[in-house]
Amino acid sequence: MPPKTADRIEVVDALRGIALFAIVIVHCLEHYNLYYIPDDYPQWLTSLDKGIWNTTWFIMAGKAFSTFSLLFGFSFYIQFSNAQKRGIPFKGRFVWRMFLLLMFSQLHSLFYNGDILLLYAVMGLFLVSVSHLSTRKILIIASLMIIQPIEWIRVICCLYDVPFLEYGEHWMKYGALAKPVMQSGSFFEVVQSNITYGQLYGNLWQIENGRILKI
């Protein structure tokens, strides 16, 4: 049965649509991880490209990703709250949805090694695990994640010459393997690449650049 218009929060739907639109624009700009820029451009066009790149990223990138992540959590809260009011079990159904999202992410990753849906599926399970906590406890956990604790630990270790786990550049070696295939490989070679080191490239980049803690 389709939801009634009154059951929808239209501004949330609008914001989600705007965020998705901006994410698509950003991915188009980066050529879906190819980052291809011809080297035979005239200087004025190269400068124009750089200006458009910087402007687009400043206006759209961080804001779009952050808004989409915020709405993912907000949608979870709305669904969880409505289920509680109606006395309907929700956690099991949401876990099942995250499993379906994980399966879809694997299909998506065959064609695009920058998939982020796997990360959302994993973090969705984290939402379920903390949904019984009080607002105060959740605020504390969110605050700790926002300040990027792993990076602060690394900074402190560097200041005191304490050995720290090699971290931050593992994704690069897999990216170096994936990019040539993306540029000139056949369809089946791209799929094979994305199943193997393409997955490591995308997911390690997200982990080593703090995406898990940001989401």
Secondary structure, DSSP 8 states (H G I E B T S, - for coil): ----GGGS-HHHHHHHHHHHHHHHHHHHHTTTTT----TT--HHHHHHHHHHHHHHIIIIIHHHHHHHHHHHHHHHHHHHHHHHHHT---HHHHHHHHHHHHHHHHHHHTT-TT--HHHHHHHHHHHHHHTTS-HHHHHHHHHHHHT-HHHHHHHHHHHTT------S-HHHHHHHHHHHHHHH--HHHHHHHIIIIIHHHHHHHHHHTTHHHH-
